[in-house]
Every structure is written in C-alpha cells, then in structure tokens.
Amino acid sequence: MDTSIKRLAVLGSTGSIGRQTLDIARAFPDRLRIVGLAAGTNANLLSKQVEEFKPDLIAIDSKKDQDQLKRLNCEIATAEEIAAHPDVDLVVIAISGMAGLKPTLAAIKYKKQIALATKEVLVAAGAIVTAEAKKHGVRIMPIDSEPSAIWQCLQGEGKSVRRLILTASGGPFRKISTNVMKHVTPQQALAHPTWNMGPKVTVDSATLMNKGFEAIELSWLFHAPIDDIDVVIHPQSIIHSMVEFVDGSVKAQLSIPDMRFPIQYAIFYPERMPNEALPCIDFLNIRSKPYGNALTFEKPNIDKFPCLELAFEASRKGGTYPSVLSAADEVAVDRFLKGQIRFTDIPRIVSKALDGHRGISKPSLDDILAADAWARERAL
C-alpha cells in the first residue's frame, strides 16, 4: 500500500462542504483517494460522484435509492460503517445537524482522524465527543473557516492566550430594521453576501446562531471558557478569526472567502499544499463583493440577533442545554425554509425550548439524544 495516499470518507458528499471536499480530491489525485461517500437524499448527484471517484462504499438514506445505486458496483453501507471502515484514514463529517453525531463517534472508536464541519456534533455532545477523542488519540480538525483560523493561529503557541476573536460576516440582514426582518423570505435569507454554503448554515449565518455554534465548538476544541470568546462583525470575510495573547499581540488568519482553504488545510495537516485553483489575496487591491476593498469591524447587535446570546447562555448552563439549543434551531430553521414561520420566529422558538427545558448537568449520550428529541417536539 502506498502510504503517501490518504484515504478519505466524505459523509455528506452532496452538500456544499462535501462537494468542495471533492474539489480538493480532484486537485490532488496522486495524494487523495475517496474510499466512501455518504449522502442524504440526492441520489442523482451521488451517482455522478460515484462514477467519477469510484469509492468502495456508499450510503444513502432511502432504501429505494440504495437499490438503484447497487448497479454502480459499490458496497451499500451506513454512514457509521463507512466512518469505521479499516480502509479509511480520515473522515470528513459534513452531514447536516445531529445526524453527524453517531458517525463521528464511530470514527473516533476506530481511531480515524476527523475533519469536522458539522458544528452540532460538538454543540450537542462536546464533552462526550472530546473525551472519546482524547481516549482514542484522535485529532478533531475543524473545517469551518473561523474555527480553522483559530486553530491555525494557535499553532506554535503555548498557554498565553487572552481571548479568541471570532469574525462574523453579519449575514444579509445586517443593515435592515427589525420590523423589516419580520417579513424576509427564505430566498432573501439564503442570499449570503460573501459565502456559498448549504441552506441550514446560511440561515444560521443570517440569524448569527452559526456564530454562537462556532463559539461553543471553539470552547470544546481549544478548552476555552465561553466568556473568553468574542464575536465581531467583519462583513468582508477576509479575516477569518483572530487570537489575542496576554501581551496584547494579535494573530489573524486571512484568505479570500472560499471554504476550500480550511478543508484542504485539515486534510493535509500538518502539510501546506500549493493549489493553483485557490485564489490568493492581492493586498494592494483586496476586493470582497459587495464591500469593495476596506476591512471593517462592528459590534454584533444582540437585540436584533438574539440567537447569538441564546447560544452563549446555553453554553454557560452546559449539560443538555446546548443539545436543546441545536435541536430547536434545526427544527425552527426547517420550518422557516418551508414558509411555516417568520424569520424572527426562529429565536423565539429556540428561546421557549431553552426556557422549558429541565437540564441534566452531566448527561450521558442517551440523555443528550433524549434532550434532542424533546426539543424537536417542543419546537414543532
């Protein structure tokens, strides 16, 4: 076996992160091999990916789709089975929501390295996932741009960190009034000004819940108290996050807003690989549509975007509260995208779920799953 080739399983291969992960695989055919692909419902795209990358294993939710895809001469498996397969070196977890938790735990159990895009895994079950990863010697590498930026800024540093500074684009509704926000449509919420992401993450970015999820993710990945994490609005999305040290120095990670940067960094870590497909910054003419060439910063408006504070408060309470936060948000965002509720109902529904929850301070996995189920029913 050629040990220079890294064997990947991409769970969530038909989503935004999964497709961009496969872009990286295309750029490095001599270094990366796709062993497994898992998708939810997009059988047509999965079929095209299978024909191109010829994985050994595939997973898709529908039994009907499974039967149709058997013609591609791949073994039909579950996402957990793919994550645990002996031929897999690294698992990209890009399955939306809590569905990513069990494959993550399966990958950890079988000592696979993990590139994690699904924030809800650490939001809902951070204590369990990080403890299992430590027990089995597994590295969890973030492939969201902002957590990846923090990770990169911390390389080579000791325990001299004062605070972590998460940057947020502010989403498409940064400048409009709260009254107008009551009437925004799903199409408007999905029109992100700087990033190309899946629908759930894009709506979470518009409510700033995404940034709250990232703060909780950082607290688990880097053992940072939640109140040592600050959020600043940076509409251009050029500075992806920063670390401030005790001497007042600040390190920042910059790049053109393109998710392939953090994906490639995690896949090849600790190597940095040249990739001509990724655009470089021209510092004499930084252009970030639609903001021109200035780099600006603002304080988040918590009154207008209460989801950010809801996430911080759930993290402070700990236990099963973050699981309730994640589950209620997932249901509320889905209802908004289906036109059943208003955009401004999302934080109201999440807040009611948190207020009605009786938390467990040191939950088991069963407790977390039960809290998740309770919150989904409550949010409906």
C-alpha positions, 0 to 999 in steps of 0.5 A: 500500500502506498502510504503517501495516499490518504484515504478519505470518507466524505459523509455528506458528499452532496452538500456544499462542504462535501462537494468542495471536499471533492474539489480538493480530491480532484486537485490532488489525485496522486495524494487523495483517494475517496474510499466512501461517500455518504449522502442524504437524499440526492441520489442523482448527484451521488451517482455522478460522484460515484462514477467519477471517484469510484469509492468502495462504499456508499450510503444513502438514506432511502432504501429505494435509492440504495437499490438503484445505486447497487448497479454502480458496483459499490458496497451499500453501507451506513454512514457509521460503517463507512466512518469505521471502515479499516480502509479509511484514514480520515473522515470528513463529517459534513452531514447536516445537524445531529445526524453527524453525531453517531458517525463521528463517534464511530470514527473516533472508536476506530481511531480515524482522524476527523475533519469536522464541519458539522458544528452540532456534533460538538454543540450537542455532545462536546464533552462526550465527543472530546473525551472519546477523542482524547481516549482514542488519540484522535485529532478533531480538525475543524473545517469551518473557516473561523474555527480553522483560523483559530486553530491555525493561529494557535499553532506554535503557541503555548498557554498565553492566550487572552481571548479568541476573536471570532469574525462574523460576516453579519449575514444579509440582514445586517443593515435592515430594521427589525420590523423589516426582518419580520417579513424576509423570505427564505430566498432573501435569507439564503442570499449570503453576501460573501459565502456559498454554503448549504441552506441550514448554515446560511440561515444560521449565518443570517440569524448569527446562531452559526456564530454562537455554534462556532463559539461553543465548538471553539470552547470544546476544541481549544478548552476555552471558557465561553466568556473568553470568546468574542464575536465581531462583525467583519462583513468582508470575510477576509479575516477569518478569526483572530487570537489575542495573547496576554501581551496584547499581540494579535494573530489573524488568519486571512484568505479570500472567502472560499471554504476550500482553504480550511478543508484542504488545510485539515486534510493535509495537516500538518502539510501546506499544499500549493493549489493553483485553483485557490485564489490568493489575496492581492493586498494592494487591491483586496476586493470582497463583493459587495464591500469593495476593498476596506476591512471593517469591524462592528459590534454584533447587535444582540437585540436584533440577533438574539440567537447569538446570546441564546447560544452563549447562555446555553453554553454557560448552563452546559449539560443538555442545554446546548443539545436543546439549543441545536435541536430547536434551531434545526427544527425552527430553521426547517420550518422557516425554509418551508414558509411555516414561520417568520424569520424572527420566529426562529429565536423565539422558538429556540428561546421557549425550548431553552426556557422549558427545558429541565437540564441534566448537568452531566448527561450521558449520550442517551440523555443528550439524544433524549434532550434532542428529541424533546426539543424537536417536539417542543419546537414543532 
